[in-house]
Every structure is written in structure tokens, then in C-alpha cells.
């Protein structure tokens, strides 16, 4: 995360009451953005955004395609004896 005012990193800047996120530059006096947000709220919002992205059907299809590609690559690397056994099982 980055500060919308100065572009510095947003990180946990306080440990009180579970912690707060804020602009690291502001803690050093280099930014005017003194806004602090409770850690639990930040984490909840981020997790919800990630969950929303992961539940998108297009994203799921992309992940499945990549998994299939990886499996195909692994299968191409199998020793010949394993490939023969696999062919016997499928027959």
C-alpha cells in the first residue's frame, strides 16, 4: 500500500488497541497525511477485495488453465515406465 499524498509506504505505525496503519513518511514528518486506520479494518477490506477477485469466474478459469498447463508439463517429464503404466491403466 502507498500513501495517496506522497507515495510513501503505508504500514503498521502503532501497536495500540490492535494496531493502526498509516503513512511511514508522516511518522517522520515528511508527509502531511496523518490519517491512521485500525489494522482490523484494513485487513478486513483487503481480504474482501482478494476474495472478490478470486471468486470471479474469469480468474478461476485462468487459474485452472495454468494448473492444467503445469500438470501437462509434469506429465511430459515422467519417465517412460510411468507413461507405459499410465497407458495400461487407461486401457
Buried (B, 14 or more C-beta within 10 A) or exposed (E): EEBEBBEBEBEBBBEEEEBBBBBBBBBEEEBEBEBBBBBEEBEEEEEEEEEEEEEEEEEEEEEEEEEEEEEEEEEEEEEEEEEEEEEEEEE
